[in-house]
Amino acid sequence: MNTILMITSQLRTRFRRLPSRKGFGLNEVIGIAAGIIIAVVVVIPGLQGFAGNILNNLTNWWNNMAANVFATP
């Protein structure tokens, strides 16, 4: 019986030394929010310019192709 009490007391002291997990979820939420804010501020305006350039180039390409394919003599 004495050895069981000694083992349980040793386990209790080991588990007390483990770090607390309080606030772990909050840190994840803050990290995700920061990532979204950075994406909105930095990435999305760059993608808008990139998409605008692609659309302009495709419009020019289509106009040239349409002029060549559907050319009227």
CHARMM internal coordinates of N, CA and C (Angstrom, degrees):
IC EDIT
DIST 1 N 1 CA 1.4477
DIST 1 CA 1 C 1.5285
ANGL 1 N 1 CA 1 C 110.53
DIST 1 C 2 N 1.2959
ANGL 1 CA 1 C 2 N 114.40
DIHE 1 N 1 CA 1 C 2 N -36.07
DIST 2 N 2 CA 1.4604
ANGL 1 C 2 N 2 CA 120.31
DIHE 1 CA 1 C 2 N 2 CA -179.02
DIST 2 CA 2 C 1.5267
ANGL 2 N 2 CA 2 C 111.18
DIHE 1 C 2 N 2 CA 2 C -64.97
DIST 2 C 3 N 1.3279
ANGL 2 CA 2 C 3 N 116.99
DIHE 2 N 2 CA 2 C 3 N -38.04
DIST 3 N 3 CA 1.4639
ANGL 2 C 3 N 3 CA 120.26
DIHE 2 CA 2 C 3 N 3 CA 179.90
DIST 3 CA 3 C 1.5264
ANGL 3 N 3 CA 3 C 111.33
DIHE 2 C 3 N 3 CA 3 C -68.91
DIST 3 C 4 N 1.3262
ANGL 3 CA 3 C 4 N 117.68
DIHE 3 N 3 CA 3 C 4 N -33.86
DIST 4 N 4 CA 1.4696
ANGL 3 C 4 N 4 CA 120.41
DIHE 3 CA 3 C 4 N 4 CA 178.00
DIST 4 CA 4 C 1.5168
ANGL 4 N 4 CA 4 C 110.11
DIHE 3 C 4 N 4 CA 4 C -65.37
DIST 4 C 5 N 1.3252
ANGL 4 CA 4 C 5 N 117.00
DIHE 4 N 4 CA 4 C 5 N -42.35
DIST 5 N 5 CA 1.4616
ANGL 4 C 5 N 5 CA 120.59
DIHE 4 CA 4 C 5 N 5 CA 178.16
DIST 5 CA 5 C 1.5207
ANGL 5 N 5 CA 5 C 110.91
DIHE 4 C 5 N 5 CA 5 C -63.97
DIST 5 C 6 N 1.3240
ANGL 5 CA 5 C 6 N 116.45
DIHE 5 N 5 CA 5 C 6 N -38.60
DIST 6 N 6 CA 1.4546
ANGL 5 C 6 N 6 CA 120.39
DIHE 5 CA 5 C 6 N 6 CA 179.69
DIST 6 CA 6 C 1.5317
ANGL 6 N 6 CA 6 C 110.56
DIHE 5 C 6 N 6 CA 6 C -66.86
DIST 6 C 7 N 1.3294
ANGL 6 CA 6 C 7 N 117.46
DIHE 6 N 6 CA 6 C 7 N -40.93
DIST 7 N 7 CA 1.4651
ANGL 6 C 7 N 7 CA 120.89
DIHE 6 CA 6 C 7 N 7 CA 179.49
DIST 7 CA 7 C 1.5222
ANGL 7 N 7 CA 7 C 110.62
DIHE 6 C 7 N 7 CA 7 C -66.27
DIST 7 C 8 N 1.3331
ANGL 7 CA 7 C 8 N 116.93
DIHE 7 N 7 CA 7 C 8 N -43.31
DIST 8 N 8 CA 1.4701
ANGL 7 C 8 N 8 CA 119.07
DIHE 7 CA 7 C 8 N 8 CA 179.68
DIST 8 CA 8 C 1.5170
ANGL 8 N 8 CA 8 C 111.20
DIHE 7 C 8 N 8 CA 8 C -65.59
DIST 8 C 9 N 1.3146
ANGL 8 CA 8 C 9 N 117.97
DIHE 8 N 8 CA 8 C 9 N -36.58
DIST 9 N 9 CA 1.4650
ANGL 8 C 9 N 9 CA 119.08
DIHE 8 CA 8 C 9 N 9 CA 178.26
DIST 9 CA 9 C 1.5287
ANGL 9 N 9 CA 9 C 110.94
DIHE 8 C 9 N 9 CA 9 C -68.40
DIST 9 C 10 N 1.3344
ANGL 9 CA 9 C 10 N 116.99
DIHE 9 N 9 CA 9 C 10 N -35.95
DIST 10 N 10 CA 1.4592
ANGL 9 C 10 N 10 CA 119.83
DIHE 9 CA 9 C 10 N 10 CA 176.73
DIST 10 CA 10 C 1.5238
ANGL 10 N 10 CA 10 C 111.06
DIHE 9 C 10 N 10 CA 10 C -66.48
DIST 10 C 11 N 1.3260
ANGL 10 CA 10 C 11 N 117.09
DIHE 10 N 10 CA 10 C 11 N -40.51
DIST 11 N 11 CA 1.4629
ANGL 10 C 11 N 11 CA 120.27
DIHE 10 CA 10 C 11 N 11 CA 177.83
DIST 11 CA 11 C 1.5252
ANGL 11 N 11 CA 11 C 111.15
DIHE 10 C 11 N 11 CA 11 C -64.22
DIST 11 C 12 N 1.3214
ANGL 11 CA 11 C 12 N 116.54
DIHE 11 N 11 CA 11 C 12 N -40.35
DIST 12 N 12 CA 1.4658
ANGL 11 C 12 N 12 CA 119.53
DIHE 11 CA 11 C 12 N 12 CA 179.06
DIST 12 CA 12 C 1.5268
ANGL 12 N 12 CA 12 C 111.32
DIHE 11 C 12 N 12 CA 12 C -62.16
DIST 12 C 13 N 1.3143
ANGL 12 CA 12 C 13 N 116.76
DIHE 12 N 12 CA 12 C 13 N -42.34
DIST 13 N 13 CA 1.4631
ANGL 12 C 13 N 13 CA 118.42
DIHE 12 CA 12 C 13 N 13 CA -179.81
DIST 13 CA 13 C 1.5250
ANGL 13 N 13 CA 13 C 110.97
DIHE 12 C 13 N 13 CA 13 C -67.91
DIST 13 C 14 N 1.3152
ANGL 13 CA 13 C 14 N 117.65
DIHE 13 N 13 CA 13 C 14 N -34.35
DIST 14 N 14 CA 1.4697
ANGL 13 C 14 N 14 CA 119.70
DIHE 13 CA 13 C 14 N 14 CA 178.01
DIST 14 CA 14 C 1.5220
ANGL 14 N 14 CA 14 C 111.07
DIHE 13 C 14 N 14 CA 14 C -68.19
DIST 14 C 15 N 1.3221
ANGL 14 CA 14 C 15 N 117.27
DIHE 14 N 14 CA 14 C 15 N -41.37
DIST 15 N 15 CA 1.4618
ANGL 14 C 15 N 15 CA 119.57
DIHE 14 CA 14 C 15 N 15 CA -179.86
DIST 15 CA 15 C 1.5237
ANGL 15 N 15 CA 15 C 111.75
DIHE 14 C 15 N 15 CA 15 C -70.60
DIST 15 C 16 N 1.3156
ANGL 15 CA 15 C 16 N 117.85
DIHE 15 N 15 CA 15 C 16 N -26.94
DIST 16 N 16 CA 1.4652
ANGL 15 C 16 N 16 CA 120.00
DIHE 15 CA 15 C 16 N 16 CA 176.43
DIST 16 CA 16 C 1.5254
ANGL 16 N 16 CA 16 C 111.03
DIHE 15 C 16 N 16 CA 16 C -68.11
DIST 16 C 17 N 1.3061
ANGL 16 CA 16 C 17 N 117.10
DIHE 16 N 16 CA 16 C 17 N -27.31
DIST 17 N 17 CA 1.4595
ANGL 16 C 17 N 17 CA 121.09
DIHE 16 CA 16 C 17 N 17 CA -178.60
DIST 17 CA 17 C 1.5283
ANGL 17 N 17 CA 17 C 112.66
DIHE 16 C 17 N 17 CA 17 C -78.45
DIST 17 C 18 N 1.3377
ANGL 17 CA 17 C 18 N 117.29
DIHE 17 N 17 CA 17 C 18 N -15.85
DIST 18 N 18 CA 1.4595
ANGL 17 C 18 N 18 CA 119.55
DIHE 17 CA 17 C 18 N 18 CA 179.33
DIST 18 CA 18 C 1.5243
ANGL 18 N 18 CA 18 C 109.75
DIHE 17 C 18 N 18 CA 18 C -66.61
DIST 18 C 19 N 1.3065
ANGL 18 CA 18 C 19 N 117.53
DIHE 18 N 18 CA 18 C 19 N 142.20
DIST 19 N 19 CA 1.4616
ANGL 18 C 19 N 19 CA 119.54
DIHE 18 CA 18 C 19 N 19 CA -179.70
DIST 19 CA 19 C 1.5262
ANGL 19 N 19 CA 19 C 110.76
DIHE 18 C 19 N 19 CA 19 C -68.06
DIST 19 C 20 N 1.2863
ANGL 19 CA 19 C 20 N 113.83
DIHE 19 N 19 CA 19 C 20 N 149.25
DIST 20 N 20 CA 1.4621
ANGL 19 C 20 N 20 CA 119.92
DIHE 19 CA 19 C 20 N 20 CA 178.52
DIST 20 CA 20 C 1.5194
ANGL 20 N 20 CA 20 C 109.41
DIHE 19 C 20 N 20 CA 20 C -75.05
DIST 20 C 21 N 1.3187
ANGL 20 CA 20 C 21 N 116.82
DIHE 20 N 20 CA 20 C 21 N 144.68
DIST 21 N 21 CA 1.4605
ANGL 20 C 21 N 21 CA 121.44
DIHE 20 CA 20 C 21 N 21 CA -179.72
DIST 21 CA 21 C 1.5224
ANGL 21 N 21 CA 21 C 110.87
DIHE 20 C 21 N 21 CA 21 C -101.15
DIST 21 C 22 N 1.3080
ANGL 21 CA 21 C 22 N 117.86
DIHE 21 N 21 CA 21 C 22 N 17.82
DIST 22 N 22 CA 1.4637
ANGL 21 C 22 N 22 CA 120.16
DIHE 21 CA 21 C 22 N 22 CA 178.40
DIST 22 CA 22 C 1.5163
ANGL 22 N 22 CA 22 C 109.54
DIHE 21 C 22 N 22 CA 22 C -66.65
DIST 22 C 23 N 1.3148
ANGL 22 CA 22 C 23 N 116.52
DIHE 22 N 22 CA 22 C 23 N 137.91
DIST 23 N 23 CA 1.4509
ANGL 22 C 23 N 23 CA 121.00
DIHE 22 CA 22 C 23 N 23 CA 177.71
DIST 23 CA 23 C 1.5096
ANGL 23 N 23 CA 23 C 114.26
DIHE 22 C 23 N 23 CA 23 C 82.62
DIST 23 C 24 N 1.3079
ANGL 23 CA 23 C 24 N 118.66
DIHE 23 N 23 CA 23 C 24 N 1.82
DIST 24 N 24 CA 1.4647
ANGL 23 C 24 N 24 CA 120.84
DIHE 23 CA 23 C 24 N 24 CA -178.31
DIST 24 CA 24 C 1.5166
ANGL 24 N 24 CA 24 C 110.64
DIHE 23 C 24 N 24 CA 24 C -64.87
DIST 24 C 25 N 1.3180
ANGL 24 CA 24 C 25 N 118.25
DIHE 24 N 24 CA 24 C 25 N -44.28
DIST 25 N 25 CA 1.4603
ANGL 24 C 25 N 25 CA 121.83
DIHE 24 CA 24 C 25 N 25 CA 179.01
DIST 25 CA 25 C 1.5137
ANGL 25 N 25 CA 25 C 112.01
DIHE 24 C 25 N 25 CA 25 C -65.55
DIST 25 C 26 N 1.3264
ANGL 25 CA 25 C 26 N 116.17
DIHE 25 N 25 CA 25 C 26 N -37.34
DIST 26 N 26 CA 1.4644
ANGL 25 C 26 N 26 CA 120.30
DIHE 25 CA 25 C 26 N 26 CA 179.64
DIST 26 CA 26 C 1.5230
ANGL 26 N 26 CA 26 C 110.81
DIHE 25 C 26 N 26 CA 26 C -64.75
DIST 26 C 27 N 1.3138
ANGL 26 CA 26 C 27 N 117.52
DIHE 26 N 26 CA 26 C 27 N -38.97
DIST 27 N 27 CA 1.4652
ANGL 26 C 27 N 27 CA 120.24
DIHE 26 CA 26 C 27 N 27 CA 177.98
DIST 27 CA 27 C 1.5240
ANGL 27 N 27 CA 27 C 111.18
DIHE 26 C 27 N 27 CA 27 C -64.07
DIST 27 C 28 N 1.3215
ANGL 27 CA 27 C 28 N 116.48
DIHE 27 N 27 CA 27 C 28 N -38.39
DIST 28 N 28 CA 1.4664
ANGL 27 C 28 N 28 CA 119.14
DIHE 27 CA 27 C 28 N 28 CA 177.58
DIST 28 CA 28 C 1.5161
ANGL 28 N 28 CA 28 C 111.05
DIHE 27 C 28 N 28 CA 28 C -65.15
DIST 28 C 29 N 1.3202
ANGL 28 CA 28 C 29 N 117.43
DIHE 28 N 28 CA 28 C 29 N -42.80
DIST 29 N 29 CA 1.4668
ANGL 28 C 29 N 29 CA 121.11
DIHE 28 CA 28 C 29 N 29 CA 179.72
DIST 29 CA 29 C 1.5184
ANGL 29 N 29 CA 29 C 110.44
DIHE 28 C 29 N 29 CA 29 C -62.78
DIST 29 C 30 N 1.3171
ANGL 29 CA 29 C 30 N 116.98
DIHE 29 N 29 CA 29 C 30 N -42.38
DIST 30 N 30 CA 1.4661
ANGL 29 C 30 N 30 CA 120.54
DIHE 29 CA 29 C 30 N 30 CA 178.90
DIST 30 CA 30 C 1.5264
ANGL 30 N 30 CA 30 C 110.33
DIHE 29 C 30 N 30 CA 30 C -64.47
DIST 30 C 31 N 1.3237
ANGL 30 CA 30 C 31 N 118.16
DIHE 30 N 30 CA 30 C 31 N -40.35
DIST 31 N 31 CA 1.4625
ANGL 30 C 31 N 31 CA 121.43
DIHE 30 CA 30 C 31 N 31 CA 178.17
DIST 31 CA 31 C 1.5134
ANGL 31 N 31 CA 31 C 112.40
DIHE 30 C 31 N 31 CA 31 C -64.54
DIST 31 C 32 N 1.3241
ANGL 31 CA 31 C 32 N 117.06
DIHE 31 N 31 CA 31 C 32 N -41.67
DIST 32 N 32 CA 1.4655
ANGL 31 C 32 N 32 CA 120.52
DIHE 31 CA 31 C 32 N 32 CA 178.36
DIST 32 CA 32 C 1.5192
ANGL 32 N 32 CA 32 C 110.34
DIHE 31 C 32 N 32 CA 32 C -65.67
DIST 32 C 33 N 1.3276
ANGL 32 CA 32 C 33 N 116.96
DIHE 32 N 32 CA 32 C 33 N -42.76
DIST 33 N 33 CA 1.4654
ANGL 32 C 33 N 33 CA 120.19
DIHE 32 CA 32 C 33 N 33 CA 178.87
DIST 33 CA 33 C 1.5247
ANGL 33 N 33 CA 33 C 110.86
DIHE 32 C 33 N 33 CA 33 C -62.49
DIST 33 C 34 N 1.3230
ANGL 33 CA 33 C 34 N 117.63
DIHE 33 N 33 CA 33 C 34 N -41.11
DIST 34 N 34 CA 1.4657
ANGL 33 C 34 N 34 CA 120.57
DIHE 33 CA 33 C 34 N 34 CA 178.49
DIST 34 CA 34 C 1.5255
ANGL 34 N 34 CA 34 C 110.63
DIHE 33 C 34 N 34 CA 34 C -64.05
DIST 34 C 35 N 1.3203
ANGL 34 CA 34 C 35 N 117.55
DIHE 34 N 34 CA 34 C 35 N -40.09
DIST 35 N 35 CA 1.4650
ANGL 34 C 35 N 35 CA 120.67
DIHE 34 CA 34 C 35 N 35 CA 177.54
DIST 35 CA 35 C 1.5080
ANGL 35 N 35 CA 35 C 112.45
DIHE 34 C 35 N 35 CA 35 C -63.18
DIST 35 C 36 N 1.3248
ANGL 35 CA 35 C 36 N 116.87
DIHE 35 N 35 CA 35 C 36 N -40.97
DIST 36 N 36 CA 1.4665
ANGL 35 C 36 N 36 CA 120.33
DIHE 35 CA 35 C 36 N 36 CA 178.69
DIST 36 CA 36 C 1.5181
ANGL 36 N 36 CA 36 C 110.79
DIHE 35 C 36 N 36 CA 36 C -66.21
DIST 36 C 37 N 1.3179
ANGL 36 CA 36 C 37 N 117.21
DIHE 36 N 36 CA 36 C 37 N -41.79
DIST 37 N 37 CA 1.4694
ANGL 36 C 37 N 37 CA 120.63
DIHE 36 CA 36 C 37 N 37 CA 179.43
DIST 37 CA 37 C 1.5247
ANGL 37 N 37 CA 37 C 110.30
DIHE 36 C 37 N 37 CA 37 C -63.18
DIST 37 C 38 N 1.3151
ANGL 37 CA 37 C 38 N 117.71
DIHE 37 N 37 CA 37 C 38 N -43.11
DIST 38 N 38 CA 1.4683
ANGL 37 C 38 N 38 CA 120.70
DIHE 37 CA 37 C 38 N 38 CA 178.58
DIST 38 CA 38 C 1.5215
ANGL 38 N 38 CA 38 C 110.27
DIHE 37 C 38 N 38 CA 38 C -63.35
DIST 38 C 39 N 1.3230
ANGL 38 CA 38 C 39 N 116.92
DIHE 38 N 38 CA 38 C 39 N -40.51
DIST 39 N 39 CA 1.4666
ANGL 38 C 39 N 39 CA 120.03
DIHE 38 CA 38 C 39 N 39 CA 178.65
DIST 39 CA 39 C 1.5173
ANGL 39 N 39 CA 39 C 110.93
DIHE 38 C 39 N 39 CA 39 C -63.10
DIST 39 C 40 N 1.3180
ANGL 39 CA 39 C 40 N 116.94
DIHE 39 N 39 CA 39 C 40 N -41.45
DIST 40 N 40 CA 1.4652
ANGL 39 C 40 N 40 CA 120.21
DIHE 39 CA 39 C 40 N 40 CA -179.34
DIST 40 CA 40 C 1.5201
ANGL 40 N 40 CA 40 C 110.63
DIHE 39 C 40 N 40 CA 40 C -66.21
DIST 40 C 41 N 1.3097
ANGL 40 CA 40 C 41 N 117.05
DIHE 40 N 40 CA 40 C 41 N -41.31
DIST 41 N 41 CA 1.4671
ANGL 40 C 41 N 41 CA 120.53
DIHE 40 CA 40 C 41 N 41 CA -174.69
DIST 41 CA 41 C 1.5261
ANGL 41 N 41 CA 41 C 112.15
DIHE 40 C 41 N 41 CA 41 C -78.04
DIST 41 C 42 N 1.3231
ANGL 41 CA 41 C 42 N 118.55
DIHE 41 N 41 CA 41 C 42 N -37.83
DIST 42 N 42 CA 1.4588
ANGL 41 C 42 N 42 CA 121.51
DIHE 41 CA 41 C 42 N 42 CA -171.30
DIST 42 CA 42 C 1.5224
ANGL 42 N 42 CA 42 C 112.83
DIHE 41 C 42 N 42 CA 42 C -103.41
DIST 42 C 43 N 1.2991
ANGL 42 CA 42 C 43 N 117.60
DIHE 42 N 42 CA 42 C 43 N -52.27
DIST 43 N 43 CA 1.4612
ANGL 42 C 43 N 43 CA 121.27
DIHE 42 CA 42 C 43 N 43 CA -168.50
DIST 43 CA 43 C 1.5166
ANGL 43 N 43 CA 43 C 112.51
DIHE 42 C 43 N 43 CA 43 C -78.16
DIST 43 C 44 N 1.3099
ANGL 43 CA 43 C 44 N 118.10
DIHE 43 N 43 CA 43 C 44 N -46.54
DIST 44 N 44 CA 1.4647
ANGL 43 C 44 N 44 CA 120.91
DIHE 43 CA 43 C 44 N 44 CA -172.74
DIST 44 CA 44 C 1.5296
ANGL 44 N 44 CA 44 C 112.84
DIHE 43 C 44 N 44 CA 44 C -62.75
DIST 44 C 45 N 1.3294
ANGL 44 CA 44 C 45 N 121.17
DIHE 44 N 44 CA 44 C 45 N -43.96
DIST 45 N 45 CA 1.4726
ANGL 44 C 45 N 45 CA 118.07
DIHE 44 CA 44 C 45 N 45 CA 176.45
DIST 45 CA 45 C 1.5283
ANGL 45 N 45 CA 45 C 112.87
DIHE 44 C 45 N 45 CA 45 C -60.93
DIST 45 C 46 N 1.3137
ANGL 45 CA 45 C 46 N 117.47
DIHE 45 N 45 CA 45 C 46 N -36.21
DIST 46 N 46 CA 1.4593
ANGL 45 C 46 N 46 CA 120.45
DIHE 45 CA 45 C 46 N 46 CA 176.61
DIST 46 CA 46 C 1.5160
ANGL 46 N 46 CA 46 C 111.97
DIHE 45 C 46 N 46 CA 46 C -65.53
DIST 46 C 47 N 1.3193
ANGL 46 CA 46 C 47 N 117.15
DIHE 46 N 46 CA 46 C 47 N -38.26
DIST 47 N 47 CA 1.4575
ANGL 46 C 47 N 47 CA 120.78
DIHE 46 CA 46 C 47 N 47 CA 177.84
DIST 47 CA 47 C 1.5212
ANGL 47 N 47 CA 47 C 111.55
DIHE 46 C 47 N 47 CA 47 C -68.40
DIST 47 C 48 N 1.3217
ANGL 47 CA 47 C 48 N 117.33
DIHE 47 N 47 CA 47 C 48 N -33.37
DIST 48 N 48 CA 1.4629
ANGL 47 C 48 N 48 CA 119.93
DIHE 47 CA 47 C 48 N 48 CA 178.22
DIST 48 CA 48 C 1.5225
ANGL 48 N 48 CA 48 C 110.57
DIHE 47 C 48 N 48 CA 48 C -64.74
DIST 48 C 49 N 1.3204
ANGL 48 CA 48 C 49 N 117.07
DIHE 48 N 48 CA 48 C 49 N -43.32
DIST 49 N 49 CA 1.4609
ANGL 48 C 49 N 49 CA 120.06
DIHE 48 CA 48 C 49 N 49 CA 176.86
DIST 49 CA 49 C 1.5151
ANGL 49 N 49 CA 49 C 111.87
DIHE 48 C 49 N 49 CA 49 C -64.54
DIST 49 C 50 N 1.3151
ANGL 49 CA 49 C 50 N 116.68
DIHE 49 N 49 CA 49 C 50 N -41.16
DIST 50 N 50 CA 1.4621
ANGL 49 C 50 N 50 CA 121.85
DIHE 49 CA 49 C 50 N 50 CA 178.42
DIST 50 CA 50 C 1.5255
ANGL 50 N 50 CA 50 C 110.81
DIHE 49 C 50 N 50 CA 50 C -62.59
DIST 50 C 51 N 1.3265
ANGL 50 CA 50 C 51 N 116.82
DIHE 50 N 50 CA 50 C 51 N -45.10
DIST 51 N 51 CA 1.4673
ANGL 50 C 51 N 51 CA 120.65
DIHE 50 CA 50 C 51 N 51 CA 179.24
DIST 51 CA 51 C 1.5246
ANGL 51 N 51 CA 51 C 110.81
DIHE 50 C 51 N 51 CA 51 C -65.46
DIST 51 C 52 N 1.3350
ANGL 51 CA 51 C 52 N 117.55
DIHE 51 N 51 CA 51 C 52 N -37.45
DIST 52 N 52 CA 1.4636
ANGL 51 C 52 N 52 CA 120.58
DIHE 51 CA 51 C 52 N 52 CA 177.07
DIST 52 CA 52 C 1.5166
ANGL 52 N 52 CA 52 C 111.86
DIHE 51 C 52 N 52 CA 52 C -62.70
DIST 52 C 53 N 1.3261
ANGL 52 CA 52 C 53 N 116.50
DIHE 52 N 52 CA 52 C 53 N -42.12
DIST 53 N 53 CA 1.4706
ANGL 52 C 53 N 53 CA 120.25
DIHE 52 CA 52 C 53 N 53 CA 177.55
DIST 53 CA 53 C 1.5249
ANGL 53 N 53 CA 53 C 111.64
DIHE 52 C 53 N 53 CA 53 C -63.37
DIST 53 C 54 N 1.3205
ANGL 53 CA 53 C 54 N 116.68
DIHE 53 N 53 CA 53 C 54 N -41.85
DIST 54 N 54 CA 1.4655
ANGL 53 C 54 N 54 CA 119.86
DIHE 53 CA 53 C 54 N 54 CA 178.85
DIST 54 CA 54 C 1.5198
ANGL 54 N 54 CA 54 C 110.44
DIHE 53 C 54 N 54 CA 54 C -62.72
DIST 54 C 55 N 1.3274
ANGL 54 CA 54 C 55 N 117.07
DIHE 54 N 54 CA 54 C 55 N -44.93
DIST 55 N 55 CA 1.4678
ANGL 54 C 55 N 55 CA 119.61
DIHE 54 CA 54 C 55 N 55 CA -179.61
DIST 55 CA 55 C 1.5233
ANGL 55 N 55 CA 55 C 111.64
DIHE 54 C 55 N 55 CA 55 C -63.80
DIST 55 C 56 N 1.3217
ANGL 55 CA 55 C 56 N 117.53
DIHE 55 N 55 CA 55 C 56 N -40.56
DIST 56 N 56 CA 1.4656
ANGL 55 C 56 N 56 CA 120.04
DIHE 55 CA 55 C 56 N 56 CA 177.55
DIST 56 CA 56 C 1.5276
ANGL 56 N 56 CA 56 C 111.28
DIHE 55 C 56 N 56 CA 56 C -63.45
DIST 56 C 57 N 1.3247
ANGL 56 CA 56 C 57 N 116.86
DIHE 56 N 56 CA 56 C 57 N -43.99
DIST 57 N 57 CA 1.4654
ANGL 56 C 57 N 57 CA 120.03
DIHE 56 CA 56 C 57 N 57 CA 179.19
DIST 57 CA 57 C 1.5247
ANGL 57 N 57 CA 57 C 111.70
DIHE 56 C 57 N 57 CA 57 C -65.12
DIST 57 C 58 N 1.3313
ANGL 57 CA 57 C 58 N 117.14
DIHE 57 N 57 CA 57 C 58 N -40.10
DIST 58 N 58 CA 1.4638
ANGL 57 C 58 N 58 CA 119.59
DIHE 57 CA 57 C 58 N 58 CA 177.80
DIST 58 CA 58 C 1.5251
ANGL 58 N 58 CA 58 C 111.56
DIHE 57 C 58 N 58 CA 58 C -66.61
DIST 58 C 59 N 1.3231
ANGL 58 CA 58 C 59 N 117.20
DIHE 58 N 58 CA 58 C 59 N -36.54
DIST 59 N 59 CA 1.4662
ANGL 58 C 59 N 59 CA 120.32
DIHE 58 CA 58 C 59 N 59 CA 177.43
DIST 59 CA 59 C 1.5198
ANGL 59 N 59 CA 59 C 110.40
DIHE 58 C 59 N 59 CA 59 C -64.31
DIST 59 C 60 N 1.3307
ANGL 59 CA 59 C 60 N 116.29
DIHE 59 N 59 CA 59 C 60 N -45.46
DIST 60 N 60 CA 1.4688
ANGL 59 C 60 N 60 CA 119.88
DIHE 59 CA 59 C 60 N 60 CA 177.74
DIST 60 CA 60 C 1.5250
ANGL 60 N 60 CA 60 C 111.20
DIHE 59 C 60 N 60 CA 60 C -62.55
DIST 60 C 61 N 1.3293
ANGL 60 CA 60 C 61 N 117.47
DIHE 60 N 60 CA 60 C 61 N -42.55
DIST 61 N 61 CA 1.4571
ANGL 60 C 61 N 61 CA 121.09
DIHE 60 CA 60 C 61 N 61 CA 179.03
DIST 61 CA 61 C 1.5249
ANGL 61 N 61 CA 61 C 110.69
DIHE 60 C 61 N 61 CA 61 C -61.95
DIST 61 C 62 N 1.3428
ANGL 61 CA 61 C 62 N 116.62
DIHE 61 N 61 CA 61 C 62 N -45.06
DIST 62 N 62 CA 1.4633
ANGL 61 C 62 N 62 CA 119.52
DIHE 61 CA 61 C 62 N 62 CA -178.99
DIST 62 CA 62 C 1.5296
ANGL 62 N 62 CA 62 C 110.99
DIHE 61 C 62 N 62 CA 62 C -64.36
DIST 62 C 63 N 1.3170
ANGL 62 CA 62 C 63 N 117.26
DIHE 62 N 62 CA 62 C 63 N -41.29
DIST 63 N 63 CA 1.4654
ANGL 62 C 63 N 63 CA 119.91
DIHE 62 CA 62 C 63 N 63 CA 179.19
DIST 63 CA 63 C 1.5313
ANGL 63 N 63 CA 63 C 110.80
DIHE 62 C 63 N 63 CA 63 C -62.36
DIST 63 C 64 N 1.3260
ANGL 63 CA 63 C 64 N 117.21
DIHE 63 N 63 CA 63 C 64 N -41.18
DIST 64 N 64 CA 1.4686
ANGL 63 C 64 N 64 CA 120.42
DIHE 63 CA 63 C 64 N 64 CA 177.71
DIST 64 CA 64 C 1.5303
ANGL 64 N 64 CA 64 C 111.38
DIHE 63 C 64 N 64 CA 64 C -66.14
DIST 64 C 65 N 1.3343
ANGL 64 CA 64 C 65 N 116.81
DIHE 64 N 64 CA 64 C 65 N -44.35
DIST 65 N 65 CA 1.4616
ANGL 64 C 65 N 65 CA 120.13
DIHE 64 CA 64 C 65 N 65 CA 179.62
DIST 65 CA 65 C 1.5253
ANGL 65 N 65 CA 65 C 110.98
DIHE 64 C 65 N 65 CA 65 C -65.27
DIST 65 C 66 N 1.3115
ANGL 65 CA 65 C 66 N 116.93
DIHE 65 N 65 CA 65 C 66 N -41.50
DIST 66 N 66 CA 1.4638
ANGL 65 C 66 N 66 CA 120.01
DIHE 65 CA 65 C 66 N 66 CA 179.97
DIST 66 CA 66 C 1.5243
ANGL 66 N 66 CA 66 C 110.45
DIHE 65 C 66 N 66 CA 66 C -65.37
DIST 66 C 67 N 1.3301
ANGL 66 CA 66 C 67 N 116.49
DIHE 66 N 66 CA 66 C 67 N -37.18
DIST 67 N 67 CA 1.4639
ANGL 66 C 67 N 67 CA 119.45
DIHE 66 CA 66 C 67 N 67 CA 178.67
DIST 67 CA 67 C 1.5304
ANGL 67 N 67 CA 67 C 110.64
DIHE 66 C 67 N 67 CA 67 C -67.15
DIST 67 C 68 N 1.3287
ANGL 67 CA 67 C 68 N 117.84
DIHE 67 N 67 CA 67 C 68 N -35.91
DIST 68 N 68 CA 1.4658
ANGL 67 C 68 N 68 CA 121.01
DIHE 67 CA 67 C 68 N 68 CA 179.46
DIST 68 CA 68 C 1.5295
ANGL 68 N 68 CA 68 C 112.21
DIHE 67 C 68 N 68 CA 68 C -76.80
DIST 68 C 69 N 1.3018
ANGL 68 CA 68 C 69 N 117.43
DIHE 68 N 68 CA 68 C 69 N -42.37
DIST 69 N 69 CA 1.4624
ANGL 68 C 69 N 69 CA 120.77
DIHE 68 CA 68 C 69 N 69 CA -175.66
DIST 69 CA 69 C 1.5194
ANGL 69 N 69 CA 69 C 111.20
DIHE 68 C 69 N 69 CA 69 C -75.88
DIST 69 C 70 N 1.3066
ANGL 69 CA 69 C 70 N 116.55
DIHE 69 N 69 CA 69 C 70 N -43.80
DIST 70 N 70 CA 1.4603
ANGL 69 C 70 N 70 CA 120.94
DIHE 69 CA 69 C 70 N 70 CA -176.26
DIST 70 CA 70 C 1.5313
ANGL 70 N 70 CA 70 C 111.66
DIHE 69 C 70 N 70 CA 70 C -102.79
DIST 70 C 71 N 1.2970
ANGL 70 CA 70 C 71 N 116.13
DIHE 70 N 70 CA 70 C 71 N 34.31
DIST 71 N 71 CA 1.4689
ANGL 70 C 71 N 71 CA 120.42
DIHE 70 CA 70 C 71 N 71 CA -178.39
DIST 71 CA 71 C 1.5289
ANGL 71 N 71 CA 71 C 109.70
DIHE 70 C 71 N 71 CA 71 C -66.02
DIST 71 C 72 N 1.2981
ANGL 71 CA 71 C 72 N 114.78
DIHE 71 N 71 CA 71 C 72 N 138.17
DIST 72 N 72 CA 1.4712
ANGL 71 C 72 N 72 CA 120.14
DIHE 71 CA 71 C 72 N 72 CA 176.27
DIST 72 CA 72 C 1.5203
ANGL 72 N 72 CA 72 C 108.50
DIHE 71 C 72 N 72 CA 72 C -103.31
DIST 72 C 73 N 1.3086
ANGL 72 CA 72 C 73 N 116.27
DIHE 72 N 72 CA 72 C 73 N 131.71
DIST 73 N 73 CA 1.4743
ANGL 72 C 73 N 73 CA 118.86
DIHE 72 CA 72 C 73 N 73 CA -177.68
DIST 73 CA 73 C 1.5087
ANGL 73 N 73 CA 73 C 112.56
DIHE 72 C 73 N 73 CA 73 C -73.52
END
COOR INIT
IC SEED 1 N 1 CA 1 C
IC BUILD
